[in-house]
Amino acid sequence: MAALAQRLDARLRKRRPETAAQARERIVELIELADADLLDLARPRVIEQEVLDLLDEPRTR
């Protein structure tokens, strides 16, 4: 697990600060879901919001 954390940290340092912050938020969210035994039941909020945004877009023909 320590090797995984080191690899993740190294990669996040190479990203733009905004991208790294978003990745950290997603990771914290996954950890919280896993701690609550909800990982297999819950969808990440970002994906849910993306779907809602797609549904809100006007249809083009």
Secondary structure, DSSP 8 states (H G I E B T S, - for coil): -HHHHHHHHHHHHHS-HHHHHHHHHHHHHHHHHHHTT-TTT---HHHHHHHHHHHHS----
